[in-house]
Amino acid sequence: MVNRFLPLAFLATLVTVAAGQTVSPPTERVLHVFSNSDEPVSVKASENRVRAPMSVEDFTVLALRHNPTLAAAADRIRMARGRKLQARRWPNPVVGYHGTEVGNLRSAGAQGGFISQRLILGGKLQLDQSIAGKEINEAHYRFHAQEQRIRSDVPVRFYDALVAQRRALLAKELADIGDDTVAASKRLLDDEIGTENALLQAEIKADQSNNFLSNSENETVEAWRRLVVVVGLPSMPLSHLHGDLVGDLSPVLSWDDCYTRMLDGNPAILAARTRVDRARLTIQRARREPIPNVDLSVSVRHHDITGSEIANLQLGIPLPLFDKNRGNIRVAEAEWSAACNEVRRIELELQDRLAMSYRRYANARQQVERYGQRTLGRAKQSLDIVRNGYEAGKADYLTLLNAQETYVQVSLSYLSALREQHVAGAIIENQLLTGSLAPRRYH
C-alpha cells in the first residue's frame, strides 16, 4: 500500500525544482505525528464534533461512570447481599384453626387454634449465611475484575484511535503532495516542459494517495466509534485526542515484574479461589442436610362437653432412613473439585496469555527504541542528504525515490510499534483482564 503513493513526494520535489519553487521537506511536515499534537484531523463525518481534546484519563473516567457492565457488576453485589440477608431467616410459623370430636354427643367438640414452627437444627442456617457471604466476596472480586477490564480496554481503544488520527495526518500530508504534484505537472505540460505520461502518472499516484487518505479517515472514525462504545457513550461526537505517543509510554517492564503483576491480587483468580471456599462450605451444608429439623406445634382448645380448656403439644422429627442426601453430597464434592481445577486453569491461561502479551510488548519496545533512537533519525538524515544532493544535481530519481520510500515506511512502522507497545503495556498493567463488553458466566 505504501509503495503506490510514495513517488508523490519525489514528484513534488522534481516539479518545484524545475519551476524554481521551494516546498517544505516531507520529513519536516510529518514529524509532528509522533508528538503531543493537538492539531485536529480532517474527517468528513465529524463536522459537529466536540472541539476540546480528550486524554486517555478523560475516557477512563467516563467509562467507569457509563459502561453498563460495571453497573451490572455492582447490581450482582447487591443481589448477593440480599441472598445473605434471606439466608438467615427462619421459616415463617403457621397458625390455624383446630377442631376435634365435632358432633360427639351432639356437641361442638373441642374447638381452638394452633401455632406451629419448624426449627432448623444442625447449624444449617449458619452455613447458609457463610455460603452467601462467600458469594458476596466473589461478587466484589468480579466487580474489581470488570473494573480492570474497562481500565484495560479504554487505553487499548484510545491508542488505536490516537494512532489512527496520527496516521490520517500523515496521509493528509501525502495527499497534499500528490495534489500539488498534479497541479505542477499540468503547468509543466502547458509550458511544454513536462510530458502527458508524467501527468497521467502523477494523477494515478494522487488518486492512490487520496484513497489512502480516505481509508485513513474511515479507520479514524471506526477507531473512535469503538472507543466511545467501550466508554458507554456510543453517540458521543468525534473529537481530537490529546496524547503523546512517545512521552506517554510506561516505564520498561521486566518479565518478573509482569509475572508478579499478573498474579498479585488478580481479581479473576481471587474470585475463583472464593468459589473454592464456597464449594467447601456447600459440602458441609450438604452433609448436614440429613440432620432432622424439628416441627413443633402447640394448640389450645375449648372442649364443649366437659367445659375444659385443653392444650396439645406436638413434636415431629423426620427419620433419615431413605434419603441421606448422598447424591447432593457427591454433587457438592464434584463442584468443589471442579472449582479447584478452575483456579488452576485460570492461572495457566493467564500465564499463557502473559507469554504472548510480553512477547508483543518486548518486540514493540525494541522496535520503538530502534526506530526512535536510530532508524527514524537515520532515515530522515538520509532523505535530507539525498534531497539536497538531488537539488544540486548530484542524486538521481531512483535514489531520491528510495530515500522517500524508506522514510515513510519507517514512519508508519514507528507508529505501529508505538501503538503495539501502548496496547501490550496497558493489557499487562491491568493483569491481562480485557474484553469488558464480552458476556460473562456467573455460577
N, C-alpha and C positions, 0 to 999 in steps of 0.2 A: 504494500500500500504506500509506503513512504517513497519508494523509488520512482513512483509515477509523477510526483509533484515536485521533487527536489530540483530539477533543472530550472524551475521558475526563478530561483534566487540568482542562478548564473545568468539567465537571460536578462534579468533586470539590470545586473551589473554591466553586461555586454551592451545593452541598449543605451543606458545612461552614459557610459564612457564614449560610445560612438556619437552621442548627441551633445557631448560636452557638459552633461549634468552630473550632479552628485546625489547620492542617496545614503541614508544611514545604513551601516552594515547590518545584515540579518543577525549577526552574533550579538550586537548590542540591542536589537529590538526584541529578542526573545528571552534574554537573561532574566527578566522580571518574573517569569512564570514560576520560578523556584522560590521566590521571596514572599514576604508577607504583603502581597499586593491587594489593595482594596479597589482596584480598577474593575468596574462592572463588566460582566460578559454580555456580549450582544446576542441575545437569544430571542427569536421571533415570537415565541409563545409566552414571553414574560413582560408584556408591556405594562401590566399593572402590578408588578412585583413590589415587595417590601424593599425599601432603599437601604435601611441600616444593615451593615454586615453582621453576621451572626457567627459565633465561635462554637467549637465543639462543646464547651461548657454550657452555653446557652441551650443547645439542643438536648443535652443530658438533663438539665433541669426541667425542660418541657416534657421530656419523655417520662421522667419519674412522676410527673403530675398527670399526664394524659394517656399513657399507654394502658389499655384496659386490662392487660394480663396482670399487672401489679395490683390493681384494684380487686381483681378476681382472687388473687392470692391472699389479699387481706380479708376478703369475704370468707375464704376457707378457714382462716384462723378463727373468725367469729363462729363459724359452723362447729369447729372442734370444741370451742369453749361451751357452746350450747349443749353438745353431747356430754361433756363432763358434768355440766350442771344437771342434766337429766339423769346421769348415771347414778347419782347419789340419792335419788328419790325412792322412797318406799312405795310399794303398791298401795293404791287407794283402798280404804276399808269399804266393806259392803254392809249396808243397812237394809232392813226389810221387815215384812210382816210375817208372823209365825202363828199358825193356829192348829191345834190338835184336839182330838176327841170331839170334834164338832158333831152335834146330833146325839151324843150319848145322853140317854135319859131325857131326850128332847130338850137338851141344853145347848148353849153356845160353846161348851167345852172350854178349853184353855186358849185364851186369846192374848197376843202380845207382840213384841217386836224383838229383833235380834241385831247384833252387830258382829261382823267377822273381819279378821285381819290376817293376812299372810305374813309370816315372819321369815325374813331371808337370813339364813344361817350360813356358817362356814366362811365368813369373810368375803362373800361373793360381791357384795356391793362395793367394798373397799377395793377389790381387784378391778371391778368395772371402772371405778374412778381413776385408778392408776393407769389403766389402758387408755382411757380418754385423755389423761394428762400427757401420755406419750404422743397421742395424736396431735395435741396442741403443739408440742415441741417440734414434731415433724412438719406441721403447717408453718411454723416460724422459719425453719430451715428452708422450706420450699419457697417462702416469701423472699428470703435473702438470696436464694439461688436465682429466682426470677429477676430480682434487682440487679444481680451480677450480669445476667444475660442482657438486660437493657443497657447497662454500662459498657458492655462489650459491643453490642450491635450498633449503638449510636456512633462511636468513633469509626467503626468499620464503614458504615454508610456515609459518615461525614467525609472521611478522607477519599472515599470513592468519588463523592460529589466534588470535593475540592480539586482532586486531580483532573476530573473531567472538565471543570471550569478552566484550569490552567492549560489543559490540552487544547481547549477551544480558543484560548488566547493565542497559542502558537499557531493553530490552524488559521485564525484570522490574519495573522501576520503573513502567512504563506499565501493565503487567498489574495491579500492586497498586493503582494509582489506579483502574483500571476496576472491580476487585472492591470497593474502598471505595465507589465511586460507586453500585454496585448495592445495597449494604447501606444506604447513606444514602437512596437513592431509596425503598427499601421502608419505612424508618422514616417518611419524609415522607408516603408514601401511607397508612400506618397512622394518621398524625396528621391525615390529610385536608388536608395542605398541598400535596403533590405530586399528579401525575396518573398514571393507568395507562400512558398513552403515554410519559411520561417514563421510567417504569420499564422499559418494553419497549425504548426507545432505549438506555438505559443497559446493559441486558443484551446487546443486539446489539453495542454498542461493546466491552463487556467480552469477549464471545466473540471478536471480531476481535483485540483486544489479546492475548488468551491464545493465539490461533492464531499471532500474530506471535511470541510468546514461544516456543511450541513449535517453530516454524520456525527461530528463532534458536538454540535449543538443539540442534536437529538439525544446523544448519550448524556449530556449535561442535564437535560430535562428528566430523562429516565432516572439518573442518579438522585436528583432532587426529589422526585416522587417517591422513590424507595426510602429515602431518608425521612421524609415527613410522615410516611406510613408507619415506620417503626416508632416515631415520636408519638403517633396517635392523632395527628392533625393533618389528614390527607388533603384537605382543601387549602392548606397554607400556601400563599402565593410565593413564587420563586424569588429568592433574594441572593445577593452575593454573599459568599462565605469568607469569614475572616480567619485566616490561619497561615502559619509559616511552616511549609513542608520540611524545611531543614531545621529551623530553630525549635520546633515542637517535638522533635524526636526524643524518645525517652532514653535514659542512661543505658549503657550497654548491659545486657542481661547475660549472665553465665548460665550454663546448663544446671548447675547445682542450685542457683537462685531460682530458676524457673521450676525445677522439680519441687523445691521446698514450697514455693508459692502455690503450685498446683495442688499439693496435698494438705497444706497447713490451713486447717479450718475451712476446707472446701464444703460449702453448704449442701451440695449434692451428696457427698459422702456422709456428712453428718445426718442428713435425712434418712439415708439408707441404714445407717447404724441405729438410728432411733426406731426404724421398723423392726430391726432385730430385737431390740429391747421390748417393743410392744408385742412381738410374736412370742417372746419368752413368757411374758405375763399372760398371754392368751392361753398358753399351755397350762399354766397353773389354774387359770379360770376354768378351763375345760375339765381338769382333773377334780375340781371341787364341785362341779355341777351335780354329780350324784349325791352329794351331801343333802339330805332331805330338808326342805323348808317346812315350816310348821303352819298349819291353818288353824287359827284359834277363833272360836265362835262363842258368844255369850248371848243368851236370850232371857227375857223376863216376861212372864205371862200371868194372867189372872184366870184362875180355874173357877168356872161358873157354878159347878156342882158343889164344891167344898167351900167356895168363897176365899180360897187361899191364894196368896201370891207365890208363884213358882219361878225359880231361876234355874236355867240349864247352862252347863259349860261343856263345850265340845272341842276336842283337840284331835287334829288329823295329821298323820305323818306318812308320806308315801314311802313304800319299801322299794329300794333299788334292786329288784330281783331280775328284771328282764332288760332294762335299759340302764347301763352303767356309763353311757356317753363315750364308749370306746371309739366309735367311729369319728366323733368330733375331736377327740384327743389326738387321734392319728392325723387328722386334717391339720390341727394346730401345730403338731410336731413337724409335719411336712412344710407348712408355711414358714416356720422358724428356719428350717434348713434352707429353703428357697431364699429367704431374706439374707441369710449369711452368705450364700453364693452370689446374691445380687450385689452385696457390698464389694466382694472380690471382683466381680465383673466390672463394676463402675471404676474401681481403682485401676484395673488393667486397661479398660477403654481409655481412661484419661491419660495413662502413660503412653498408650499407643498414639493417641492424638497429639500428645506433647512432643513425641519424637518427630512427627510430621511438622507441627507448628514451629518447633525450634529450628528444624532444618530450613523452613521457609524464612524464619527470622534471621538465621545466621547467613544464609545466602544473600538476602536483601541487604543486611548490614554491610557485608563485604562489598557488594556492588555499589552501595551508596558511598562508602568510603573511597573506593577506587574512582568512581565517576566524579565525586565531589572534590577529591584531593588531587587527582591526576588526569583522568581521561577527559573530563569535560574541559578543563583548562587547556590541555594539550590540543584537543580538537578545535577550540576557539583560536588558540595561538596559530595552529596550522592554517586555519581558514584565513586569518588575518594576513599571514605571510603570503599565502597563495594569491589572495585578493590584491594585495599591494604589488605582488610580482606581476599579476596579470595587467594591472593598470599601467605598469611600467614596461609592458611588452615582454616580460621575462617568463611568463607562465602561459600554458595553452588552455584551451577549452576543457579538455578532459581532466586536467589536473584540478582546475577550479571546481568543476562539477563534482569530482570525487571528494574534495575537501568539504564542500557544502553537504553532500550526502552524509558524510561521516559525522559532521557536527549535528545535523538534525536527528539522525539516528541515535546518537549518544544522548541528545536532549530528551527524546522520547523514552529511551531506555532508563535514563535517570529518573524521570517522572514515575515510571512503572516501579522502579526499585524503591523509591521513596514511599509510594503507596503501599507496596508489599511490606516494608518494614513497619509502617504505622499500623497496618491491619494485623500482622502477626503479633506485634508487641501488645496491642490492645487485647487480643484474644488471650495471650499468656497472662497478662496482668490481671485479667478477670477470671483466672482459674479455668480457662477453656470452656466457660459457660457461654453458649451462643444460642441463637435461634429463639428469641423471645416470643415471636409470633407463632411458633410451631405448637401444635396441640401437645398437651402433657397428659401422662397417665397418672391417675391418683388411685391408690389402693384403699 
